[in-house]
Amino acid sequence: MSSNPNLQMIQIVLHWAWDPIGVRGIEEAADEYDMYAPQVLKLLEADAPTDAIATYLAIVVRDRIELPSKPDRDRDVAAMLRQLYAIGR
């Protein structure tokens, strides 16, 4: 896990709330989505709108993970990430 608190927060949210492949809570898979966290952080740092973050998550699910996207989940997680990031500012 990252030493950057914002990156660590994103990693935790992706694992526990986003979790498109269903590995939530499996300790050995805690880093499954870590590779996507830096791009999410860049979007948050750029004050990207919730829809832009949700679109990034949907593209990851569709193109990288090769599963059907769930727009409601992606939007909810994007909104959660924006709110948590704002708290840490």
C-alpha positions in Angstrom: 0.0 0.0 0.0 1.2 3.5 -0.8 2.6 5.9 1.7 0.7 8.8 0.1 -2.5 9.1 2.2 -4.6 10.2 -0.8 -3.4 7.3 -2.9 -4.0 4.9 0.0 -7.5 6.2 0.4 -8.2 5.6 -3.3 -6.8 2.1 -3.1 -9.0 1.3 -0.1 -12.1 2.6 -1.8 -11.4 0.7 -5.0 -10.9 -2.5 -3.1 -13.9 -2.2 -0.7 -16.5 -0.1 -2.6 -15.7 -0.5 -6.4 -14.5 -4.1 -6.6 -15.7 -5.2 -10.0 -14.3 -8.7 -9.8 -15.5 -9.5 -6.3 -12.4 -9.7 -4.2 -13.5 -7.4 -1.4 -12.1 -8.4 1.9 -9.7 -11.0 0.5 -6.4 -10.1 2.1 -4.3 -11.6 -0.7 -6.2 -9.5 -3.3 -6.0 -6.2 -1.4 -3.7 -4.7 -4.1 -5.8 -6.0 -7.0 -6.9 -2.5 -8.1 -3.8 -0.5 -7.0 -2.6 0.0 -10.5 -5.7 2.2 -11.3 -5.3 4.4 -8.2 -2.6 6.8 -9.6 -4.9 7.8 -12.5 -7.8 8.3 -10.2 -5.6 10.5 -8.0 -4.6 12.6 -11.1 -8.3 13.1 -11.9 -9.0 14.2 -8.3 -6.0 16.5 -8.3 -7.3 18.1 -11.5 -10.7 18.5 -9.9 -12.3 16.3 -12.6 -16.1 16.0 -12.4 -17.6 12.9 -10.9 -18.7 11.8 -14.4 -15.1 11.9 -15.7 -13.9 9.7 -12.8 -16.9 7.3 -13.3 -16.1 7.1 -17.0 -12.4 6.2 -16.2 -13.6 3.4 -13.9 -16.1 2.2 -16.5 -13.4 2.1 -19.2 -11.1 0.1 -16.8 -13.9 -2.4 -16.2 -14.8 -2.8 -19.9 -11.3 -2.6 -21.5 -8.8 -3.9 -18.9 -10.9 -6.2 -16.7 -13.2 -7.2 -19.6 -16.4 -7.2 -17.6 -19.7 -5.3 -18.2 -19.5 -1.9 -16.5 -22.0 -0.9 -13.9 -22.6 2.8 -14.4 -24.4 3.4 -11.1 -21.6 1.7 -9.1 -19.0 3.7 -11.0 -20.8 7.0 -10.4 -21.3 6.2 -6.7 -17.7 5.3 -6.2 -16.5 8.4 -8.1 -18.7 10.6 -5.9 -17.4 8.9 -2.8 -13.8 9.4 -3.9 -14.4 13.1 -4.6 -16.0 13.6 -1.2 -13.2 11.8 0.6 -10.5 13.6 -1.3 -12.1 17.0 -0.4 -12.0 16.1 3.3 -8.2 15.4 3.0 -7.4 18.7 1.3 
